[in-house]
Amino acid sequence: MKPRIKLAETRPATGGVLALYEQDGAYSINFSGQELMHSKAAASEKLLGKLGGESLPKDQPSRLLIGGLGLGFTLATALEAAGPDASIEVLELAPEVIDWNREHLQELNGKCLDDPRVQLQVADATAVIRKAEPESYDCLLLDIDNGPVAMVQKGNATLYSKSGVRTIKSVLKPGGCAIFWSAGPDEKFAARLKQAGFQVKAIPAKVHEGAKRAAYLLYQATK
């Protein structure tokens, strides 16, 4: 096996080190030595994008927000499932991650950034959602940090709080949905979604396509 190569790294203002690695044609992003995502273990990110794209109305313009670019798998599958009139906003807090997708990950998913339906923004998803107009989105896909248990940036936890969930509901159109990636079951978070009036569905998600069991969960909350 070939050695692992560090292609790039950045030090976020919030602390820690975010780094991009390549090994035998596979890519991973690590935070302070802990792996956040890997191109060979992206089945859950792909499912997240697929569900989001499929949830959009196909006979009219639609608006989808993706919180977190990562290695681009959620964006790629959302584009595959979405119609030609979809507008897909991708919010990424670290500009370097966008640069990595363009420079190092072109053959992975980097070309998706050039799709005319995509709007890229270097921004905090929590802040953007708070400032959004009521009932302005058909779907929100939130694969931020480590799910409801924030690992990289503690401020991300507010997105999953009672007030954060209420804000998310307010920016969704009637019948719209928010889908949250979670590293595992989180009954307290599911309860907060239900208390806010969402219809909640917990969808098992595999680590990789060939896995026999699901390790992660996607919480789909429909307004």
C-alpha positions as CSV (number, residue, x, y, z in Angstrom):
1,M,0.0,0.0,0.0
2,K,1.3,3.4,-0.9
3,P,2.0,5.9,1.9
4,R,-0.6,8.5,2.9
5,I,0.2,11.9,1.6
6,K,-0.9,15.2,3.1
7,L,-2.0,17.4,0.2
8,A,-3.0,20.5,2.2
9,E,-3.9,21.8,5.6
10,T,-5.4,24.8,7.3
11,R,-5.8,26.1,10.8
12,P,-9.3,27.4,11.4
13,A,-9.7,30.5,13.6
14,T,-11.6,28.3,16.1
15,G,-8.5,26.2,16.6
16,G,-7.3,22.8,15.5
17,V,-5.9,21.6,12.2
18,L,-8.0,20.6,9.1
19,A,-6.1,18.5,6.6
20,L,-6.6,16.8,3.3
21,Y,-4.9,13.5,2.6
22,E,-4.6,11.1,-0.3
23,Q,-3.7,7.4,-0.3
24,D,-4.0,5.1,-3.3
25,G,-6.4,7.3,-5.0
26,A,-8.7,7.8,-1.9
27,Y,-9.1,11.1,-0.1
28,S,-9.9,12.0,3.4
29,I,-10.3,15.1,5.5
30,N,-9.1,15.1,9.1
31,F,-9.5,17.4,12.0
32,S,-6.7,17.5,14.5
33,G,-5.8,13.9,13.7
34,Q,-9.4,12.5,13.7
35,E,-10.9,11.5,10.4
36,L,-14.1,13.4,9.5
37,M,-14.8,11.9,6.1
38,H,-13.3,9.5,3.6
39,S,-14.0,9.0,-0.1
40,K,-14.2,5.2,0.3
41,A,-16.8,5.6,3.1
42,A,-19.2,8.1,1.6
43,A,-22.4,6.1,1.3
44,S,-24.2,8.2,3.9
45,E,-23.2,11.5,2.3
46,K,-24.4,10.1,-1.1
47,L,-27.7,9.1,0.4
48,L,-28.2,12.5,2.0
49,G,-27.8,14.2,-1.3
50,K,-30.1,11.7,-3.1
51,L,-32.9,12.1,-0.6
52,G,-32.6,15.9,-0.8
53,G,-32.6,16.0,-4.6
54,E,-35.6,13.7,-4.8
55,S,-37.6,15.7,-2.3
56,L,-37.6,18.8,-4.6
57,P,-40.6,19.6,-6.8
58,K,-39.7,18.8,-10.4
59,D,-42.3,20.9,-12.1
60,Q,-41.3,24.3,-10.7
61,P,-38.2,26.2,-9.5
62,S,-36.9,24.8,-6.2
63,R,-34.3,25.9,-3.7
64,L,-32.0,23.5,-1.8
65,L,-29.4,24.4,0.8
66,I,-26.4,22.2,1.6
67,G,-24.6,22.9,4.8
68,G,-21.0,21.7,4.4
69,L,-19.2,20.8,1.1
70,G,-16.7,18.2,2.4
71,L,-15.6,15.9,-0.4
72,G,-18.6,16.9,-2.5
73,F,-20.6,13.7,-2.5
74,T,-23.8,15.2,-1.1
75,L,-23.7,17.9,-3.7
76,A,-23.0,15.4,-6.5
77,T,-25.9,13.1,-5.7
78,A,-28.3,16.1,-5.1
79,L,-27.5,17.4,-8.5
80,E,-28.2,14.0,-10.1
81,A,-31.6,13.8,-8.4
82,A,-32.7,17.4,-8.7
83,G,-34.4,18.9,-11.7
84,P,-33.1,21.5,-14.2
85,D,-34.8,24.4,-12.4
86,A,-33.3,23.6,-9.0
87,S,-31.1,26.2,-7.2
88,I,-28.6,24.5,-4.9
89,E,-26.8,26.7,-2.4
90,V,-23.6,25.2,-0.8
91,L,-22.4,26.8,2.4
92,E,-18.9,26.0,3.5
93,L,-17.2,27.6,6.4
94,A,-13.6,26.9,5.4
95,P,-12.7,28.5,2.0
96,E,-9.8,26.1,1.8
97,V,-12.2,23.1,1.5
98,I,-13.6,24.8,-1.6
99,D,-10.1,25.3,-2.9
100,W,-9.3,21.6,-2.2
101,N,-12.3,20.5,-4.2
102,R,-11.3,22.6,-7.2
103,E,-7.5,21.9,-7.0
104,H,-7.2,18.3,-5.7
105,L,-10.7,16.7,-6.0
106,Q,-11.6,17.6,-9.6
107,E,-11.9,13.9,-10.6
108,L,-13.8,13.1,-7.4
109,N,-16.6,15.6,-7.3
110,G,-14.9,18.9,-7.9
111,K,-16.4,19.4,-11.3
112,C,-19.8,19.7,-9.6
113,L,-18.9,23.2,-8.5
114,D,-19.2,24.4,-12.1
115,D,-22.8,23.2,-12.5
116,P,-24.9,26.3,-13.3
117,R,-27.4,25.2,-10.6
118,V,-24.8,25.6,-7.9
119,Q,-24.2,28.7,-5.8
120,L,-21.2,28.5,-3.5
121,Q,-20.8,30.7,-0.5
122,V,-18.1,30.8,2.2
123,A,-20.4,31.2,5.2
124,D,-21.6,29.8,8.5
125,A,-24.7,27.8,7.7
126,T,-26.2,28.6,11.1
127,A,-25.9,32.3,10.5
128,V,-27.3,32.1,6.9
129,I,-30.3,30.0,8.1
130,R,-31.1,32.5,10.9
131,K,-31.1,35.4,8.4
132,A,-33.1,33.6,5.7
133,E,-36.6,34.7,4.7
134,P,-39.5,32.6,6.1
135,E,-40.6,29.7,3.9
136,S,-37.8,30.3,1.4
137,Y,-36.3,26.7,1.1
138,D,-37.8,23.4,-0.2
139,C,-35.0,21.4,1.5
140,L,-32.1,21.8,3.9
141,L,-29.3,19.2,4.0
142,L,-27.2,19.6,7.1
143,D,-24.1,17.6,7.3
144,I,-22.3,20.0,9.6
145,D,-19.5,19.1,12.0
146,N,-20.4,15.7,13.6
147,G,-24.1,16.0,13.5
148,P,-26.1,17.0,16.6
149,V,-22.9,16.5,18.7
150,A,-20.6,19.3,17.4
151,M,-16.9,18.3,17.3
152,V,-15.1,20.9,15.2
153,Q,-16.9,24.0,16.2
154,K,-18.9,24.2,19.4
155,G,-21.1,27.0,18.0
156,N,-22.5,24.5,15.5
157,A,-24.5,22.9,18.4
158,T,-26.9,25.8,18.3
159,L,-28.2,24.6,15.0
160,Y,-29.5,21.5,16.7
161,S,-30.9,23.3,19.7
162,K,-34.6,24.0,20.3
163,S,-34.3,27.5,18.9
164,G,-32.2,26.2,16.0
165,V,-34.8,23.6,15.1
166,R,-37.6,26.2,15.2
167,T,-35.6,28.5,13.0
168,I,-35.0,25.7,10.5
169,K,-38.7,25.0,10.4
170,S,-39.6,28.6,9.8
171,V,-37.4,28.9,6.7
172,L,-38.9,25.7,5.1
173,K,-41.8,25.9,2.7
174,P,-44.9,24.0,3.6
175,G,-44.2,20.3,2.9
176,G,-40.5,21.0,2.8
177,C,-37.9,19.0,4.7
178,A,-34.6,19.2,6.5
179,I,-32.4,16.2,6.6
180,F,-29.7,16.0,9.2
181,W,-26.7,13.7,9.1
182,S,-26.0,12.1,12.5
183,A,-23.1,9.9,13.6
184,G,-25.6,7.7,15.5
185,P,-29.0,7.6,17.1
186,D,-29.9,10.8,19.0
187,E,-33.2,10.4,20.7
188,K,-33.1,13.8,22.4
189,F,-32.5,15.5,19.1
190,A,-35.4,13.5,17.5
191,A,-37.6,14.6,20.3
192,R,-36.7,18.2,19.8
193,L,-37.7,17.9,16.1
194,K,-41.0,16.3,17.0
195,Q,-41.7,19.0,19.7
196,A,-41.2,21.6,17.0
197,G,-44.0,20.0,15.0
198,F,-41.9,18.1,12.4
199,Q,-42.8,14.7,11.1
200,V,-39.6,12.8,11.8
201,K,-38.2,9.7,10.0
202,A,-34.9,8.1,11.0
203,I,-33.2,6.6,8.0
204,P,-30.3,4.2,8.5
205,A,-27.2,5.0,6.4
206,K,-24.2,2.8,5.7
207,V,-20.6,3.8,5.9
208,H,-19.8,2.3,2.5
209,E,-21.9,0.7,-0.2
210,G,-20.9,-2.8,0.6
211,A,-21.5,-2.6,4.4
212,K,-23.9,-5.2,5.8
213,R,-25.2,-2.9,8.5
214,A,-25.9,0.8,8.8
215,A,-23.7,2.8,11.2
216,Y,-25.2,6.3,10.8
217,L,-28.6,7.9,10.8
218,L,-30.3,10.5,8.7
219,Y,-33.1,12.4,10.4
220,Q,-35.6,13.6,7.9
221,A,-37.9,16.2,9.4
222,T,-40.8,17.2,7.2
223,K,-42.8,20.4,7.8
